[in-house]
Structures are given as structure tokens and as C-alpha cells.
Amino acid sequence: MANERIISPNAAWADLSVTSIRGIAVLVPVGGVILALRMHPSNAHFHQLPEENIIGLLTGLIVIALFIERAVEVFLTPLRGTTCLKMTRLMNNEKDMRRKENPDSASELSDSERQLLDFKGQTRTIAYLIGLALGMAISASGVRGLASLLDAKDCCAFFKALDVLLTGALLAGGADGLHRIATVFTTYMDKSAANAKSAQLENTNR
């Protein structure tokens, strides 16, 4: 029928992914509350860490993220690189033919361009999943973000699992995201130091 809307597999998968994310966003805090009520974990306390230690932690995570990015690139290039080059060449040839036949249609998406965009989207998804798996494996082996900042010896297993998940996700997100965190932190610390110094000068001049 004319009014029927055909849902592509990619759109259905996107809807499923959104539904899964919503379900996880609800289940994780609910599970945390249930475990907290049953296990009664003790509160975690922050270490007295100087600024240099936190910068060192973020720098180490950035280096690990760079290793993961390069490893993912090495894994995917032989599997997806050749096909991507062929699809790009086919798309360029098709666009050239359409431009010669009808110059006004050059801005429209062709079938080959849509296929290339879908292929690149799938490649990004695969790359993120590989990066997440590597990041979580590295985090589970001992590289923890929250545990390095907190005195988490008495924390429950749920907190440690979340630490592995969070650190793995940060590593999978790439070095740029971690670099932005480091930049925000250093900017905040510099502003705090400048404000404290100006306040001290004002009190001295009074």
C-alpha cells in the first residue's frame, strides 16, 4: 500500500539500539540501589592527590587510548579498507556520470553514496565495539580510573564493575576525549589558583 512505510534493517537496528540504551540506563541505577541496600557498602573517600598525580593518571589513560586506537586501525584496515576504497571509487564514478547527464542532480545522494555512508557507519560501530572490548579488558586487568582517585578498598563489587565499565568506555572513546578532560581539569585548577591568589592579595592589602 502507498501509505505503508518500509523500515530498513539499519533503521530497525538503530531503534533497537536506542531501546537497549534506555533499558541499560534504567537497569544500572536500579541494580546499584538494590545492591547498596542489600550489601551496605562503606563510603569511598577521596585520596589527597596533588594536581601532578591526576595529570599523570590522565596522561597514562591518553597513552593507552592511543594504543587502542592504533590497534583498532590495524585490525580493521585489512578487513574493511579495501571495500571502502572500492565503494568510494564507485561513488565518485557514479557522481561524475550523473553530473555530466544532469548538473542539477549533483547535490542529491546516490545509491552508492548511501551504501558508502552505511558501510562507514557500520565500520565506526565495529571500531567502537572493538575499542570498548579492549578498553574493558585493559581496565579489568588493573587500569582503573575511579579506583585511582578514591580509597575504594572497601567498596562493593558493583562499584568495581562500574569502574571497569567506565574506564573501558573512556579508553574506547579515544585520546581526544581524555585530552579534553585533562584540559578542562588544568583550566579549572589554574583559575582556582588565580582566584585564591587574588583573594590572598586582597586580604593582604586590607
C-alpha positions as CSV (number, residue, x, y, z in Angstrom):
1,M,0.0,0.0,0.0
2,A,1.1,3.6,-0.6
3,N,0.7,4.6,3.0
4,E,2.8,1.7,4.3
5,R,6.3,2.7,5.4
6,I,9.1,0.3,4.8
7,I,11.6,0.1,7.7
8,S,15.1,-0.6,6.7
9,P,17.2,-3.0,8.7
10,N,19.6,-0.2,9.7
11,A,16.7,1.9,11.0
12,A,15.3,-1.1,12.9
13,W,18.8,-1.8,14.4
14,A,19.0,1.9,15.4
15,D,15.6,1.7,17.1
16,L,16.8,-1.5,18.9
17,S,20.0,0.2,20.0
18,V,18.1,3.2,21.4
19,T,15.7,0.9,23.2
20,S,18.7,-1.1,24.6
21,I,20.4,2.0,25.8
22,R,17.3,3.2,27.5
23,G,16.9,-0.2,29.2
24,I,20.5,-0.1,30.4
25,A,20.1,3.5,31.7
26,V,17.3,2.3,33.8
27,L,18.7,-1.1,35.0
28,V,22.1,0.1,36.0
29,P,21.0,2.7,38.7
30,V,18.2,0.4,39.9
31,G,20.7,-2.5,40.2
32,G,23.0,-0.2,42.1
33,V,20.4,0.9,44.5
34,I,19.3,-2.8,45.2
35,L,22.9,-3.9,45.7
36,A,23.6,-0.9,48.0
37,L,20.5,-1.7,50.1
38,R,21.5,-5.4,50.4
39,M,25.3,-5.1,50.8
40,H,25.5,-1.9,52.8
41,P,28.9,-0.8,51.3
42,S,31.0,1.7,53.1
43,N,31.5,5.2,51.6
44,A,34.5,5.7,49.4
45,H,36.9,8.5,50.4
46,F,38.9,10.7,48.0
47,H,42.7,10.5,48.2
48,Q,44.7,13.6,48.9
49,L,46.1,13.7,45.3
50,P,48.1,16.6,44.1
51,E,47.4,18.1,40.7
52,E,50.5,16.4,39.2
53,N,49.2,12.9,40.1
54,I,45.8,13.5,38.4
55,I,47.5,14.8,35.3
56,G,49.8,11.8,35.4
57,L,46.7,9.5,35.6
58,L,45.0,11.2,32.7
59,T,48.2,11.2,30.7
60,G,48.6,7.4,31.2
61,L,45.0,6.9,30.1
62,I,45.6,9.0,27.0
63,V,48.6,6.9,26.0
64,I,46.6,3.7,26.5
65,A,43.8,5.2,24.4
66,L,46.3,6.0,21.6
67,F,47.5,2.3,21.7
68,I,43.9,1.1,21.4
69,E,43.1,3.5,18.5
70,R,46.1,2.3,16.6
71,A,45.3,-1.4,17.3
72,V,41.7,-1.0,16.2
73,E,43.0,0.7,13.0
74,V,45.4,-2.2,12.4
75,F,42.6,-4.7,12.9
76,L,40.0,-3.0,10.7
77,T,42.2,-1.8,7.8
78,P,42.7,-5.2,6.1
79,L,39.1,-6.2,6.8
80,R,37.3,-3.0,5.7
81,G,39.8,-0.8,4.0
82,T,39.8,-2.4,0.5
83,T,36.0,-2.5,0.3
84,C,35.8,1.1,1.4
85,L,38.2,2.2,-1.4
86,K,36.2,0.3,-4.0
87,M,32.9,1.8,-2.8
88,T,34.5,5.3,-2.8
89,R,35.7,4.8,-6.3
90,L,32.3,3.6,-7.5
91,M,30.6,6.5,-5.8
92,N,32.9,9.0,-7.5
93,N,32.4,7.5,-10.9
94,E,28.6,7.5,-10.4
95,K,28.6,11.1,-9.3
96,D,30.7,12.1,-12.3
97,M,28.3,10.4,-14.7
98,R,25.3,12.0,-13.0
99,R,27.0,15.4,-13.1
100,K,27.5,15.0,-16.9
101,E,24.0,13.9,-17.5
102,N,22.3,16.3,-15.2
103,P,24.4,19.0,-13.4
104,D,21.5,19.9,-11.1
105,S,21.4,16.4,-9.5
106,A,25.0,16.6,-8.2
107,S,23.8,17.5,-4.7
108,E,21.5,14.5,-4.4
109,L,22.6,11.4,-2.7
110,S,23.2,8.5,-5.0
111,D,22.6,4.8,-4.1
112,S,26.4,4.2,-4.0
113,E,26.8,7.2,-1.7
114,R,24.2,5.9,0.7
115,Q,25.8,2.5,0.7
116,L,29.2,4.0,1.4
117,L,27.7,6.0,4.3
118,D,26.1,2.9,5.7
119,F,29.3,1.0,5.4
120,K,31.3,3.7,7.2
121,G,28.7,3.8,9.9
122,Q,29.0,0.0,10.4
123,T,32.8,0.4,10.4
124,R,32.6,3.0,13.2
125,T,30.3,0.8,15.2
126,I,32.7,-2.2,14.8
127,A,35.6,0.0,15.7
128,Y,33.9,1.3,18.9
129,L,32.9,-2.2,19.9
130,I,36.5,-3.5,19.5
131,G,37.8,-0.5,21.3
132,L,35.3,-1.0,24.1
133,A,36.3,-4.7,24.4
134,L,40.0,-3.8,24.5
135,G,39.4,-0.9,27.0
136,M,37.3,-3.0,29.3
137,A,39.9,-5.9,29.1
138,I,42.7,-3.5,30.0
139,S,40.7,-1.9,32.8
140,A,39.8,-5.3,34.2
141,S,43.5,-6.2,34.3
142,G,44.1,-3.3,36.7
143,V,43.9,0.1,35.0
144,R,41.1,1.8,36.9
145,G,40.1,5.4,36.7
146,L,37.9,5.8,39.8
147,A,39.9,3.5,41.9
148,S,43.0,5.6,41.3
149,L,41.2,8.7,42.7
150,L,39.3,7.0,45.5
151,D,40.1,4.9,48.5
152,A,37.9,2.1,47.1
153,K,39.3,-0.9,49.0
154,D,36.0,-1.5,51.0
155,C,33.7,-0.7,48.0
156,C,31.4,-3.4,46.7
157,A,31.9,-5.5,43.6
158,F,29.3,-3.4,41.8
159,F,31.4,-0.3,42.1
160,K,34.4,-2.1,40.8
161,A,32.4,-3.4,37.9
162,L,31.2,0.1,37.1
163,D,34.8,1.3,37.4
164,V,35.9,-1.2,34.7
165,L,32.9,-0.2,32.5
166,L,33.5,3.5,32.9
167,T,37.3,3.3,32.4
168,G,36.8,1.0,29.4
169,A,34.3,3.4,27.8
170,L,36.7,6.3,28.3
171,L,39.5,4.4,26.7
172,A,37.3,3.3,23.8
173,G,36.2,7.0,23.3
174,G,39.7,7.8,22.2
175,A,42.6,10.1,23.3
176,D,40.8,13.3,22.2
177,G,38.1,12.9,24.8
178,L,40.6,12.2,27.6
179,H,42.7,15.1,26.4
180,R,39.6,17.4,26.7
181,I,39.1,16.1,30.3
182,A,42.7,16.9,31.1
183,T,42.4,20.4,29.5
184,V,39.2,21.2,31.5
185,F,40.9,20.0,34.7
186,T,44.0,22.0,34.2
187,T,42.0,25.1,33.2
188,Y,39.9,24.8,36.3
189,M,42.9,24.3,38.6
190,D,44.6,27.3,37.0
191,K,41.5,29.5,37.6
192,S,41.1,28.3,41.1
193,A,44.8,29.1,41.9
194,A,44.5,32.5,40.3
195,N,41.3,33.2,42.3
196,A,42.9,32.1,45.5
197,K,46.0,34.2,44.8
198,S,43.9,37.3,44.1
199,A,41.8,36.7,47.2
200,Q,45.0,36.5,49.3
201,L,46.4,39.7,47.8
202,E,43.1,41.5,48.6
203,N,43.3,40.3,52.2
204,T,46.9,41.4,52.5
205,N,46.1,44.9,51.2
206,R,43.3,45.5,53.6
